[in-house]
């Protein structure tokens, strides 16, 4: 049984300067990780990255182990469900 070494991307969310998605994935791969846990925030920039995540991870040779998505409860229940469904479809 192969065991994957998995990284969580939370370090990059507080890192300054911010790194582009491909750079972050390349850094994870270069550090020896096989896969990543990714966090998607409810912002337009994060939505754009979410749409690129699967293709970029594949190009870099990194598996996606999980994706965590934050929601804004102030948007209301239906809006949160629509955002979650859209996120899942676009991976």
PDB file of N, CA, C and O in Angstrom:
ATOM      1  N   UNK A   1       0.840  -1.177   0.000  1.00  0.00           N
ATOM      2  CA  UNK A   1       0.000   0.000   0.000  1.00  0.00           C
ATOM      3  C   UNK A   1       0.887   1.242   0.000  1.00  0.00           C
ATOM      4  O   UNK A   1       1.795   1.379   0.819  1.00  0.00           O
ATOM      5  N   UNK A   2       0.602   2.139  -0.935  1.00  0.00           N
ATOM      6  CA  UNK A   2       1.357   3.390  -1.020  1.00  0.00           C
ATOM      7  C   UNK A   2       0.726   4.429  -0.100  1.00  0.00           C
ATOM      8  O   UNK A   2      -0.491   4.614  -0.097  1.00  0.00           O
ATOM      9  N   UNK A   3       1.552   5.091   0.666  1.00  0.00           N
ATOM     10  CA  UNK A   3       1.086   6.163   1.546  1.00  0.00           C
ATOM     11  C   UNK A   3       1.524   7.497   0.951  1.00  0.00           C
ATOM     12  O   UNK A   3       2.700   7.703   0.651  1.00  0.00           O
ATOM     13  N   UNK A   4       0.561   8.392   0.786  1.00  0.00           N
ATOM     14  CA  UNK A   4       0.860   9.704   0.223  1.00  0.00           C
ATOM     15  C   UNK A   4       1.237  10.677   1.324  1.00  0.00           C
ATOM     16  O   UNK A   4       0.696  10.624   2.429  1.00  0.00           O
ATOM     17  N   UNK A   5       2.159  11.556   1.014  1.00  0.00           N
ATOM     18  CA  UNK A   5       2.519  12.651   1.913  1.00  0.00           C
ATOM     19  C   UNK A   5       1.715  13.861   1.439  1.00  0.00           C
ATOM     20  O   UNK A   5       1.868  14.320   0.307  1.00  0.00           O
ATOM     21  N   UNK A   6       0.850  14.372   2.333  1.00  0.00           N
ATOM     22  CA  UNK A   6      -0.111  15.405   1.951  1.00  0.00           C
ATOM     23  C   UNK A   6       0.168  16.697   2.704  1.00  0.00           C
ATOM     24  O   UNK A   6       0.438  16.685   3.905  1.00  0.00           O
ATOM     25  N   UNK A   7       0.098  17.826   1.973  1.00  0.00           N
ATOM     26  CA  UNK A   7       0.293  19.148   2.575  1.00  0.00           C
ATOM     27  C   UNK A   7      -1.035  19.894   2.595  1.00  0.00           C
ATOM     28  O   UNK A   7      -1.879  19.685   1.724  1.00  0.00           O
ATOM     29  N   UNK A   8      -1.218  20.751   3.572  1.00  0.00           N
ATOM     30  CA  UNK A   8      -2.369  21.645   3.593  1.00  0.00           C
ATOM     31  C   UNK A   8      -1.879  23.030   3.214  1.00  0.00           C
ATOM     32  O   UNK A   8      -0.819  23.461   3.666  1.00  0.00           O
ATOM     33  N   UNK A   9      -2.636  23.723   2.396  1.00  0.00           N
ATOM     34  CA  UNK A   9      -2.190  24.994   1.824  1.00  0.00           C
ATOM     35  C   UNK A   9      -2.377  26.208   2.732  1.00  0.00           C
ATOM     36  O   UNK A   9      -2.192  27.335   2.271  1.00  0.00           O
ATOM     37  N   UNK A  10      -2.728  26.026   3.977  1.00  0.00           N
ATOM     38  CA  UNK A  10      -3.042  27.171   4.839  1.00  0.00           C
ATOM     39  C   UNK A  10      -1.864  28.118   5.037  1.00  0.00           C
ATOM     40  O   UNK A  10      -2.080  29.311   5.250  1.00  0.00           O
ATOM     41  N   UNK A  11      -0.640  27.634   4.975  1.00  0.00           N
ATOM     42  CA  UNK A  11       0.515  28.524   5.115  1.00  0.00           C
ATOM     43  C   UNK A  11       0.462  29.641   4.090  1.00  0.00           C
ATOM     44  O   UNK A  11       0.768  30.793   4.397  1.00  0.00           O
ATOM     45  N   UNK A  12       0.074  29.295   2.867  1.00  0.00           N
ATOM     46  CA  UNK A  12       0.088  30.267   1.781  1.00  0.00           C
ATOM     47  C   UNK A  12      -0.946  31.375   1.946  1.00  0.00           C
ATOM     48  O   UNK A  12      -0.800  32.447   1.358  1.00  0.00           O
ATOM     49  N   UNK A  13      -1.972  31.133   2.728  1.00  0.00           N
ATOM     50  CA  UNK A  13      -3.017  32.152   2.893  1.00  0.00           C
ATOM     51  C   UNK A  13      -2.540  33.313   3.754  1.00  0.00           C
ATOM     52  O   UNK A  13      -3.082  34.413   3.648  1.00  0.00           O
ATOM     53  N   UNK A  14      -1.555  33.099   4.592  1.00  0.00           N
ATOM     54  CA  UNK A  14      -1.014  34.177   5.409  1.00  0.00           C
ATOM     55  C   UNK A  14       0.336  34.656   4.921  1.00  0.00           C
ATOM     56  O   UNK A  14       0.903  35.601   5.468  1.00  0.00           O
ATOM     57  N   UNK A  15       0.849  34.003   3.892  1.00  0.00           N
ATOM     58  CA  UNK A  15       2.188  34.327   3.400  1.00  0.00           C
ATOM     59  C   UNK A  15       2.180  35.651   2.638  1.00  0.00           C
ATOM     60  O   UNK A  15       1.231  35.975   1.925  1.00  0.00           O
ATOM     61  N   UNK A  16       3.235  36.383   2.806  1.00  0.00           N
ATOM     62  CA  UNK A  16       3.374  37.627   2.071  1.00  0.00           C
ATOM     63  C   UNK A  16       4.732  37.592   1.391  1.00  0.00           C
ATOM     64  O   UNK A  16       5.709  37.340   2.096  1.00  0.00           O
ATOM     65  N   UNK A  17       4.888  37.813   0.130  1.00  0.00           N
ATOM     66  CA  UNK A  17       3.795  38.162  -0.779  1.00  0.00           C
ATOM     67  C   UNK A  17       2.972  36.938  -1.147  1.00  0.00           C
ATOM     68  O   UNK A  17       3.427  35.808  -0.972  1.00  0.00           O
ATOM     69  N   UNK A  18       1.769  37.154  -1.652  1.00  0.00           N
ATOM     70  CA  UNK A  18       0.941  36.041  -2.100  1.00  0.00           C
ATOM     71  C   UNK A  18       1.534  35.425  -3.353  1.00  0.00           C
ATOM     72  O   UNK A  18       2.011  36.136  -4.237  1.00  0.00           O
ATOM     73  N   UNK A  19       1.506  34.128  -3.426  1.00  0.00           N
ATOM     74  CA  UNK A  19       2.060  33.430  -4.591  1.00  0.00           C
ATOM     75  C   UNK A  19       0.925  32.990  -5.513  1.00  0.00           C
ATOM     76  O   UNK A  19      -0.146  32.630  -5.026  1.00  0.00           O
ATOM     77  N   UNK A  20       1.129  33.010  -6.822  1.00  0.00           N
ATOM     78  CA  UNK A  20       0.121  32.491  -7.747  1.00  0.00           C
ATOM     79  C   UNK A  20      -0.122  31.001  -7.493  1.00  0.00           C
ATOM     80  O   UNK A  20       0.730  30.306  -6.939  1.00  0.00           O
ATOM     81  N   UNK A  21      -1.288  30.528  -7.903  1.00  0.00           N
ATOM     82  CA  UNK A  21      -1.675  29.137  -7.673  1.00  0.00           C
ATOM     83  C   UNK A  21      -0.617  28.161  -8.169  1.00  0.00           C
ATOM     84  O   UNK A  21      -0.195  27.285  -7.414  1.00  0.00           O
ATOM     85  N   UNK A  22      -0.182  28.286  -9.402  1.00  0.00           N
ATOM     86  CA  UNK A  22       0.791  27.333  -9.947  1.00  0.00           C
ATOM     87  C   UNK A  22       2.077  27.332  -9.128  1.00  0.00           C
ATOM     88  O   UNK A  22       2.649  26.270  -8.884  1.00  0.00           O
ATOM     89  N   UNK A  23       2.536  28.494  -8.705  1.00  0.00           N
ATOM     90  CA  UNK A  23       3.759  28.578  -7.900  1.00  0.00           C
ATOM     91  C   UNK A  23       3.579  27.842  -6.578  1.00  0.00           C
ATOM     92  O   UNK A  23       4.470  27.108  -6.152  1.00  0.00           O
ATOM     93  N   UNK A  24       2.438  28.032  -5.930  1.00  0.00           N
ATOM     94  CA  UNK A  24       2.181  27.340  -4.659  1.00  0.00           C
ATOM     95  C   UNK A  24       2.189  25.828  -4.848  1.00  0.00           C
ATOM     96  O   UNK A  24       2.769  25.105  -4.038  1.00  0.00           O
ATOM     97  N   UNK A  25       1.554  25.349  -5.906  1.00  0.00           N
ATOM     98  CA  UNK A  25       1.513  23.907  -6.158  1.00  0.00           C
ATOM     99  C   UNK A  25       2.899  23.366  -6.499  1.00  0.00           C
ATOM    100  O   UNK A  25       3.272  22.283  -6.048  1.00  0.00           O
ATOM    101  N   UNK A  26       3.655  24.110  -7.284  1.00  0.00           N
ATOM    102  CA  UNK A  26       5.026  23.690  -7.609  1.00  0.00           C
ATOM    103  C   UNK A  26       5.890  23.629  -6.360  1.00  0.00           C
ATOM    104  O   UNK A  26       6.716  22.726  -6.231  1.00  0.00           O
ATOM    105  N   UNK A  27       5.718  24.566  -5.441  1.00  0.00           N
ATOM    106  CA  UNK A  27       6.486  24.563  -4.191  1.00  0.00           C
ATOM    107  C   UNK A  27       6.133  23.342  -3.348  1.00  0.00           C
ATOM    108  O   UNK A  27       7.014  22.725  -2.749  1.00  0.00           O
ATOM    109  N   UNK A  28       4.842  22.989  -3.300  1.00  0.00           N
ATOM    110  CA  UNK A  28       4.420  21.812  -2.545  1.00  0.00           C
ATOM    111  C   UNK A  28       5.027  20.546  -3.147  1.00  0.00           C
ATOM    112  O   UNK A  28       5.509  19.672  -2.426  1.00  0.00           O
ATOM    113  N   UNK A  29       4.999  20.458  -4.474  1.00  0.00           N
ATOM    114  CA  UNK A  29       5.558  19.289  -5.156  1.00  0.00           C
ATOM    115  C   UNK A  29       7.068  19.221  -4.942  1.00  0.00           C
ATOM    116  O   UNK A  29       7.608  18.149  -4.666  1.00  0.00           O
ATOM    117  N   UNK A  30       7.751  20.355  -5.066  1.00  0.00           N
ATOM    118  CA  UNK A  30       9.207  20.390  -4.888  1.00  0.00           C
ATOM    119  C   UNK A  30       9.611  20.033  -3.460  1.00  0.00           C
ATOM    120  O   UNK A  30      10.703  19.511  -3.237  1.00  0.00           O
ATOM    121  N   UNK A  31       8.746  20.308  -2.503  1.00  0.00           N
ATOM    122  CA  UNK A  31       9.033  19.968  -1.104  1.00  0.00           C
ATOM    123  C   UNK A  31       8.798  18.480  -0.834  1.00  0.00           C
ATOM    124  O   UNK A  31       9.054  18.006   0.273  1.00  0.00           O
ATOM    125  N   UNK A  32       8.316  17.745  -1.831  1.00  0.00           N
ATOM    126  CA  UNK A  32       8.174  16.300  -1.696  1.00  0.00           C
ATOM    127  C   UNK A  32       6.770  15.809  -1.400  1.00  0.00           C
ATOM    128  O   UNK A  32       6.581  14.630  -1.101  1.00  0.00           O
ATOM    129  N   UNK A  33       5.780  16.690  -1.476  1.00  0.00           N
ATOM    130  CA  UNK A  33       4.412  16.269  -1.204  1.00  0.00           C
ATOM    131  C   UNK A  33       3.797  15.610  -2.432  1.00  0.00           C
ATOM    132  O   UNK A  33       4.090  15.986  -3.567  1.00  0.00           O
ATOM    133  N   UNK A  34       2.939  14.621  -2.187  1.00  0.00           N
ATOM    134  CA  UNK A  34       2.255  13.900  -3.259  1.00  0.00           C
ATOM    135  C   UNK A  34       0.885  14.495  -3.565  1.00  0.00           C
ATOM    136  O   UNK A  34       0.377  14.374  -4.680  1.00  0.00           O
ATOM    137  N   UNK A  35       0.292  15.144  -2.553  1.00  0.00           N
ATOM    138  CA  UNK A  35      -1.070  15.664  -2.690  1.00  0.00           C
ATOM    139  C   UNK A  35      -1.239  16.859  -1.768  1.00  0.00           C
ATOM    140  O   UNK A  35      -0.377  17.160  -0.942  1.00  0.00           O
ATOM    141  N   UNK A  36      -2.372  17.533  -1.929  1.00  0.00           N
ATOM    142  CA  UNK A  36      -2.627  18.693  -1.082  1.00  0.00           C
ATOM    143  C   UNK A  36      -4.072  18.776  -0.640  1.00  0.00           C
ATOM    144  O   UNK A  36      -4.981  18.318  -1.333  1.00  0.00           O
ATOM    145  N   UNK A  37      -4.268  19.365   0.521  1.00  0.00           N
ATOM    146  CA  UNK A  37      -5.586  19.778   0.998  1.00  0.00           C
ATOM    147  C   UNK A  37      -5.669  21.266   0.674  1.00  0.00           C
ATOM    148  O   UNK A  37      -4.768  22.027   1.027  1.00  0.00           O
ATOM    149  N   UNK A  38      -6.730  21.682   0.013  1.00  0.00           N
ATOM    150  CA  UNK A  38      -6.827  23.058  -0.445  1.00  0.00           C
ATOM    151  C   UNK A  38      -8.014  23.762   0.188  1.00  0.00           C
ATOM    152  O   UNK A  38      -9.064  23.159   0.409  1.00  0.00           O
ATOM    153  N   UNK A  39      -7.839  25.039   0.476  1.00  0.00           N
ATOM    154  CA  UNK A  39      -8.874  25.865   1.068  1.00  0.00           C
ATOM    155  C   UNK A  39      -9.311  26.911   0.049  1.00  0.00           C
ATOM    156  O   UNK A  39      -8.483  27.630  -0.511  1.00  0.00           O
ATOM    157  N   UNK A  40     -10.601  26.988  -0.184  1.00  0.00           N
ATOM    158  CA  UNK A  40     -11.160  27.957  -1.121  1.00  0.00           C
ATOM    159  C   UNK A  40     -12.007  28.942  -0.327  1.00  0.00           C
ATOM    160  O   UNK A  40     -12.970  28.546   0.329  1.00  0.00           O
ATOM    161  N   UNK A  41     -11.658  30.206  -0.384  1.00  0.00           N
ATOM    162  CA  UNK A  41     -12.396  31.253   0.327  1.00  0.00           C
ATOM    163  C   UNK A  41     -13.468  31.831  -0.588  1.00  0.00           C
ATOM    164  O   UNK A  41     -13.319  31.764  -1.808  1.00  0.00           O
ATOM    165  N   UNK A  42     -14.545  32.397  -0.042  1.00  0.00           N
ATOM    166  CA  UNK A  42     -15.618  32.944  -0.872  1.00  0.00           C
ATOM    167  C   UNK A  42     -15.289  34.344  -1.416  1.00  0.00           C
ATOM    168  O   UNK A  42     -15.907  35.334  -1.023  1.00  0.00           O
ATOM    169  N   UNK A  43     -14.315  34.407  -2.315  1.00  0.00           N
ATOM    170  CA  UNK A  43     -13.915  35.673  -2.933  1.00  0.00           C
ATOM    171  C   UNK A  43     -13.803  35.458  -4.437  1.00  0.00           C
ATOM    172  O   UNK A  43     -13.609  34.327  -4.882  1.00  0.00           O
ATOM    173  N   UNK A  44     -13.920  36.513  -5.222  1.00  0.00           N
ATOM    174  CA  UNK A  44     -13.762  36.351  -6.678  1.00  0.00           C
ATOM    175  C   UNK A  44     -12.405  35.763  -7.077  1.00  0.00           C
ATOM    176  O   UNK A  44     -12.335  34.942  -7.992  1.00  0.00           O
ATOM    177  N   UNK A  45     -11.333  36.174  -6.405  1.00  0.00           N
ATOM    178  CA  UNK A  45     -10.003  35.638  -6.727  1.00  0.00           C
ATOM    179  C   UNK A  45      -9.948  34.135  -6.443  1.00  0.00           C
ATOM    180  O   UNK A  45      -9.394  33.374  -7.237  1.00  0.00           O
ATOM    181  N   UNK A  46     -10.516  33.708  -5.319  1.00  0.00           N
ATOM    182  CA  UNK A  46     -10.522  32.285  -4.978  1.00  0.00           C
ATOM    183  C   UNK A  46     -11.399  31.501  -5.942  1.00  0.00           C
ATOM    184  O   UNK A  46     -11.081  30.361  -6.279  1.00  0.00           O
ATOM    185  N   UNK A  47     -12.507  32.102  -6.392  1.00  0.00           N
ATOM    186  CA  UNK A  47     -13.355  31.424  -7.373  1.00  0.00           C
ATOM    187  C   UNK A  47     -12.575  31.152  -8.652  1.00  0.00           C
ATOM    188  O   UNK A  47     -12.707  30.080  -9.242  1.00  0.00           O
ATOM    189  N   UNK A  48     -11.773  32.104  -9.082  1.00  0.00           N
ATOM    190  CA  UNK A  48     -10.957  31.922 -10.287  1.00  0.00           C
ATOM    191  C   UNK A  48      -9.940  30.800 -10.082  1.00  0.00           C
ATOM    192  O   UNK A  48      -9.721  29.990 -10.982  1.00  0.00           O
ATOM    193  N   UNK A  49      -9.317  30.750  -8.901  1.00  0.00           N
ATOM    194  CA  UNK A  49      -8.349  29.688  -8.615  1.00  0.00           C
ATOM    195  C   UNK A  49      -9.031  28.327  -8.561  1.00  0.00           C
ATOM    196  O   UNK A  49      -8.477  27.332  -9.029  1.00  0.00           O
ATOM    197  N   UNK A  50     -10.223  28.283  -7.996  1.00  0.00           N
ATOM    198  CA  UNK A  50     -10.964  27.022  -7.905  1.00  0.00           C
ATOM    199  C   UNK A  50     -11.165  26.438  -9.296  1.00  0.00           C
ATOM    200  O   UNK A  50     -11.053  25.226  -9.478  1.00  0.00           O
ATOM    201  N   UNK A  51     -11.457  27.274 -10.267  1.00  0.00           N
ATOM    202  CA  UNK A  51     -11.694  26.809 -11.627  1.00  0.00           C
ATOM    203  C   UNK A  51     -10.411  26.288 -12.279  1.00  0.00           C
ATOM    204  O   UNK A  51     -10.476  25.493 -13.217  1.00  0.00           O
ATOM    205  N   UNK A  52      -9.256  26.725 -11.796  1.00  0.00           N
ATOM    206  CA  UNK A  52      -7.970  26.315 -12.354  1.00  0.00           C
ATOM    207  C   UNK A  52      -7.313  25.185 -11.567  1.00  0.00           C
ATOM    208  O   UNK A  52      -6.343  24.591 -12.038  1.00  0.00           O
ATOM    209  N   UNK A  53      -7.827  24.880 -10.375  1.00  0.00           N
ATOM    210  CA  UNK A  53      -7.134  23.989  -9.450  1.00  0.00           C
ATOM    211  C   UNK A  53      -6.872  22.601 -10.031  1.00  0.00           C
ATOM    212  O   UNK A  53      -5.732  22.137 -10.011  1.00  0.00           O
ATOM    213  N   UNK A  54      -7.893  21.936 -10.544  1.00  0.00           N
ATOM    214  CA  UNK A  54      -7.715  20.562 -11.016  1.00  0.00           C
ATOM    215  C   UNK A  54      -6.689  20.473 -12.150  1.00  0.00           C
ATOM    216  O   UNK A  54      -5.798  19.624 -12.117  1.00  0.00           O
ATOM    217  N   UNK A  55      -6.814  21.342 -13.144  1.00  0.00           N
ATOM    218  CA  UNK A  55      -5.892  21.300 -14.287  1.00  0.00           C
ATOM    219  C   UNK A  55      -4.471  21.662 -13.870  1.00  0.00           C
ATOM    220  O   UNK A  55      -3.509  21.050 -14.334  1.00  0.00           O
ATOM    221  N   UNK A  56      -4.340  22.654 -12.996  1.00  0.00           N
ATOM    222  CA  UNK A  56      -3.005  23.082 -12.565  1.00  0.00           C
ATOM    223  C   UNK A  56      -2.351  22.005 -11.707  1.00  0.00           C
ATOM    224  O   UNK A  56      -1.162  21.729 -11.870  1.00  0.00           O
ATOM    225  N   UNK A  57      -3.098  21.397 -10.805  1.00  0.00           N
ATOM    226  CA  UNK A  57      -2.543  20.327  -9.959  1.00  0.00           C
ATOM    227  C   UNK A  57      -2.086  19.162 -10.829  1.00  0.00           C
ATOM    228  O   UNK A  57      -1.015  18.601 -10.601  1.00  0.00           O
ATOM    229  N   UNK A  58      -2.883  18.798 -11.814  1.00  0.00           N
ATOM    230  CA  UNK A  58      -2.511  17.701 -12.709  1.00  0.00           C
ATOM    231  C   UNK A  58      -1.238  18.042 -13.486  1.00  0.00           C
ATOM    232  O   UNK A  58      -0.359  17.195 -13.647  1.00  0.00           O
ATOM    233  N   UNK A  59      -1.143  19.277 -13.963  1.00  0.00           N
ATOM    234  CA  UNK A  59       0.035  19.695 -14.730  1.00  0.00           C
ATOM    235  C   UNK A  59       1.309  19.636 -13.889  1.00  0.00           C
ATOM    236  O   UNK A  59       2.386  19.338 -14.405  1.00  0.00           O
ATOM    237  N   UNK A  60       1.180  19.919 -12.597  1.00  0.00           N
ATOM    238  CA  UNK A  60       2.324  19.937 -11.688  1.00  0.00           C
ATOM    239  C   UNK A  60       2.632  18.529 -11.163  1.00  0.00           C
ATOM    240  O   UNK A  60       3.737  18.274 -10.682  1.00  0.00           O
ATOM    241  N   UNK A  61       1.652  17.611 -11.257  1.00  0.00           N
ATOM    242  CA  UNK A  61       1.843  16.256 -10.752  1.00  0.00           C
ATOM    243  C   UNK A  61       1.462  16.101  -9.292  1.00  0.00           C
ATOM    244  O   UNK A  61       2.009  15.253  -8.587  1.00  0.00           O
ATOM    245  N   UNK A  62       0.525  16.919  -8.842  1.00  0.00           N
ATOM    246  CA  UNK A  62       0.075  16.903  -7.447  1.00  0.00           C
ATOM    247  C   UNK A  62      -1.379  16.457  -7.414  1.00  0.00           C
ATOM    248  O   UNK A  62      -2.195  16.978  -8.174  1.00  0.00           O
ATOM    249  N   UNK A  63      -1.720  15.507  -6.555  1.00  0.00           N
ATOM    250  CA  UNK A  63      -3.099  15.076  -6.402  1.00  0.00           C
ATOM    251  C   UNK A  63      -3.841  16.031  -5.471  1.00  0.00           C
ATOM    252  O   UNK A  63      -3.233  16.698  -4.634  1.00  0.00           O
ATOM    253  N   UNK A  64      -5.153  16.086  -5.627  1.00  0.00           N
ATOM    254  CA  UNK A  64      -6.008  16.864  -4.734  1.00  0.00           C
ATOM    255  C   UNK A  64      -6.628  15.881  -3.745  1.00  0.00           C
ATOM    256  O   UNK A  64      -7.470  15.065  -4.121  1.00  0.00           O
ATOM    257  N   UNK A  65      -6.213  15.957  -2.483  1.00  0.00           N
ATOM    258  CA  UNK A  65      -6.738  15.050  -1.460  1.00  0.00           C
ATOM    259  C   UNK A  65      -8.085  15.529  -0.935  1.00  0.00           C
ATOM    260  O   UNK A  65      -8.965  14.718  -0.649  1.00  0.00           O
ATOM    261  N   UNK A  66      -8.248  16.835  -0.808  1.00  0.00           N
ATOM    262  CA  UNK A  66      -9.505  17.400  -0.313  1.00  0.00           C
ATOM    263  C   UNK A  66      -9.540  18.890  -0.610  1.00  0.00           C
ATOM    264  O   UNK A  66      -8.505  19.535  -0.779  1.00  0.00           O
ATOM    265  N   UNK A  67     -10.756  19.420  -0.671  1.00  0.00           N
ATOM    266  CA  UNK A  67     -10.941  20.856  -0.839  1.00  0.00           C
ATOM    267  C   UNK A  67     -11.898  21.314   0.244  1.00  0.00           C
ATOM    268  O   UNK A  67     -13.000  20.784   0.381  1.00  0.00           O
ATOM    269  N   UNK A  68     -11.470  22.294   1.003  1.00  0.00           N
ATOM    270  CA  UNK A  68     -12.300  22.896   2.039  1.00  0.00           C
ATOM    271  C   UNK A  68     -12.791  24.229   1.520  1.00  0.00           C
ATOM    272  O   UNK A  68     -12.016  25.013   0.971  1.00  0.00           O
ATOM    273  N   UNK A  69     -14.085  24.491   1.693  1.00  0.00           N
ATOM    274  CA  UNK A  69     -14.653  25.738   1.207  1.00  0.00           C
ATOM    275  C   UNK A  69     -15.302  26.481   2.368  1.00  0.00           C
ATOM    276  O   UNK A  69     -16.121  25.921   3.097  1.00  0.00           O
ATOM    277  N   UNK A  70     -14.933  27.731   2.528  1.00  0.00           N
ATOM    278  CA  UNK A  70     -15.559  28.580   3.535  1.00  0.00           C
ATOM    279  C   UNK A  70     -16.849  29.148   2.955  1.00  0.00           C
ATOM    280  O   UNK A  70     -16.952  29.383   1.751  1.00  0.00           O
ATOM    281  N   UNK A  71     -17.809  29.359   3.810  1.00  0.00           N
ATOM    282  CA  UNK A  71     -19.068  29.955   3.361  1.00  0.00           C
ATOM    283  C   UNK A  71     -19.377  31.169   4.222  1.00  0.00           C
ATOM    284  O   UNK A  71     -18.923  31.273   5.362  1.00  0.00           O
ATOM    285  N   UNK A  72     -20.147  32.071   3.667  1.00  0.00           N
ATOM    286  CA  UNK A  72     -20.573  33.271   4.370  1.00  0.00           C
ATOM    287  C   UNK A  72     -22.033  33.075   4.768  1.00  0.00           C
ATOM    288  O   UNK A  72     -22.927  33.192   3.930  1.00  0.00           O
ATOM    289  N   UNK A  73     -22.274  32.783   6.019  1.00  0.00           N
ATOM    290  CA  UNK A  73     -23.634  32.499   6.476  1.00  0.00           C
ATOM    291  C   UNK A  73     -24.560  33.704   6.326  1.00  0.00           C
ATOM    292  O   UNK A  73     -25.781  33.548   6.307  1.00  0.00           O
ATOM    293  N   UNK A  74     -23.994  34.890   6.221  1.00  0.00           N
ATOM    294  CA  UNK A  74     -24.812  36.082   6.030  1.00  0.00           C
ATOM    295  C   UNK A  74     -25.483  36.070   4.654  1.00  0.00           C
ATOM    296  O   UNK A  74     -26.477  36.767   4.446  1.00  0.00           O
ATOM    297  N   UNK A  75     -24.952  35.289   3.718  1.00  0.00           N
ATOM    298  CA  UNK A  75     -25.567  35.184   2.396  1.00  0.00           C
ATOM    299  C   UNK A  75     -26.899  34.449   2.433  1.00  0.00           C
ATOM    300  O   UNK A  75     -27.707  34.571   1.512  1.00  0.00           O
ATOM    301  N   UNK A  76     -27.126  33.693   3.487  1.00  0.00           N
ATOM    302  CA  UNK A  76     -28.346  32.912   3.593  1.00  0.00           C
ATOM    303  C   UNK A  76     -28.127  31.478   3.149  1.00  0.00           C
ATOM    304  O   UNK A  76     -27.184  31.171   2.421  1.00  0.00           O
ATOM    305  N   UNK A  77     -29.012  30.614   3.601  1.00  0.00           N
ATOM    306  CA  UNK A  77     -28.905  29.179   3.368  1.00  0.00           C
ATOM    307  C   UNK A  77     -28.848  28.827   1.885  1.00  0.00           C
ATOM    308  O   UNK A  77     -27.954  28.091   1.467  1.00  0.00           O
ATOM    309  N   UNK A  78     -29.781  29.335   1.081  1.00  0.00           N
ATOM    310  CA  UNK A  78     -29.839  28.978  -0.332  1.00  0.00           C
ATOM    311  C   UNK A  78     -28.591  29.427  -1.090  1.00  0.00           C
ATOM    312  O   UNK A  78     -28.078  28.694  -1.936  1.00  0.00           O
ATOM    313  N   UNK A  79     -28.105  30.629  -0.788  1.00  0.00           N
ATOM    314  CA  UNK A  79     -26.903  31.129  -1.451  1.00  0.00           C
ATOM    315  C   UNK A  79     -25.694  30.252  -1.113  1.00  0.00           C
ATOM    316  O   UNK A  79     -24.864  29.973  -1.978  1.00  0.00           O
ATOM    317  N   UNK A  80     -25.601  29.822   0.140  1.00  0.00           N
ATOM    318  CA  UNK A  80     -24.488  28.949   0.548  1.00  0.00           C
ATOM    319  C   UNK A  80     -24.552  27.618  -0.187  1.00  0.00           C
ATOM    320  O   UNK A  80     -23.523  27.100  -0.622  1.00  0.00           O
ATOM    321  N   UNK A  81     -25.750  27.060  -0.329  1.00  0.00           N
ATOM    322  CA  UNK A  81     -25.901  25.793  -1.053  1.00  0.00           C
ATOM    323  C   UNK A  81     -25.519  25.949  -2.517  1.00  0.00           C
ATOM    324  O   UNK A  81     -24.836  25.088  -3.071  1.00  0.00           O
ATOM    325  N   UNK A  82     -25.951  27.039  -3.155  1.00  0.00           N
ATOM    326  CA  UNK A  82     -25.607  27.263  -4.558  1.00  0.00           C
ATOM    327  C   UNK A  82     -24.104  27.398  -4.736  1.00  0.00           C
ATOM    328  O   UNK A  82     -23.539  26.850  -5.683  1.00  0.00           O
ATOM    329  N   UNK A  83     -23.440  28.133  -3.820  1.00  0.00           N
ATOM    330  CA  UNK A  83     -21.993  28.300  -3.923  1.00  0.00           C
ATOM    331  C   UNK A  83     -21.280  26.955  -3.765  1.00  0.00           C
ATOM    332  O   UNK A  83     -20.344  26.658  -4.508  1.00  0.00           O
ATOM    333  N   UNK A  84     -21.716  26.149  -2.807  1.00  0.00           N
ATOM    334  CA  UNK A  84     -21.106  24.835  -2.600  1.00  0.00           C
ATOM    335  C   UNK A  84     -21.288  23.923  -3.789  1.00  0.00           C
ATOM    336  O   UNK A  84     -20.360  23.217  -4.181  1.00  0.00           O
ATOM    337  N   UNK A  85     -22.474  23.931  -4.367  1.00  0.00           N
ATOM    338  CA  UNK A  85     -22.737  23.104  -5.544  1.00  0.00           C
ATOM    339  C   UNK A  85     -21.896  23.575  -6.724  1.00  0.00           C
ATOM    340  O   UNK A  85     -21.363  22.751  -7.467  1.00  0.00           O
ATOM    341  N   UNK A  86     -21.772  24.864  -6.905  1.00  0.00           N
ATOM    342  CA  UNK A  86     -20.958  25.401  -7.998  1.00  0.00           C
ATOM    343  C   UNK A  86     -19.495  25.037  -7.798  1.00  0.00           C
ATOM    344  O   UNK A  86     -18.797  24.709  -8.757  1.00  0.00           O
ATOM    345  N   UNK A  87     -19.030  25.092  -6.560  1.00  0.00           N
ATOM    346  CA  UNK A  87     -17.633  24.737  -6.278  1.00  0.00           C
ATOM    347  C   UNK A  87     -17.357  23.295  -6.632  1.00  0.00           C
ATOM    348  O   UNK A  87     -16.332  22.989  -7.243  1.00  0.00           O
ATOM    349  N   UNK A  88     -18.252  22.409  -6.259  1.00  0.00           N
ATOM    350  CA  UNK A  88     -18.061  20.984  -6.533  1.00  0.00           C
ATOM    351  C   UNK A  88     -18.085  20.696  -8.033  1.00  0.00           C
ATOM    352  O   UNK A  88     -17.311  19.865  -8.510  1.00  0.00           O
ATOM    353  N   UNK A  89     -18.955  21.365  -8.778  1.00  0.00           N
ATOM    354  CA  UNK A  89     -19.038  21.146 -10.227  1.00  0.00           C
ATOM    355  C   UNK A  89     -17.789  21.619 -10.950  1.00  0.00           C
ATOM    356  O   UNK A  89     -17.422  21.051 -11.979  1.00  0.00           O
ATOM    357  N   UNK A  90     -17.136  22.637 -10.437  1.00  0.00           N
ATOM    358  CA  UNK A  90     -16.007  23.244 -11.140  1.00  0.00           C
ATOM    359  C   UNK A  90     -14.648  22.661 -10.762  1.00  0.00           C
ATOM    360  O   UNK A  90     -13.618  23.216 -11.146  1.00  0.00           O
ATOM    361  N   UNK A  91     -14.623  21.581 -10.035  1.00  0.00           N
ATOM    362  CA  UNK A  91     -13.330  20.952  -9.705  1.00  0.00           C
ATOM    363  C   UNK A  91     -12.995  19.900 -10.732  1.00  0.00           C
ATOM    364  O   UNK A  91     -11.951  19.255 -10.636  1.00  0.00           O
TER     365      UNK A  91
END
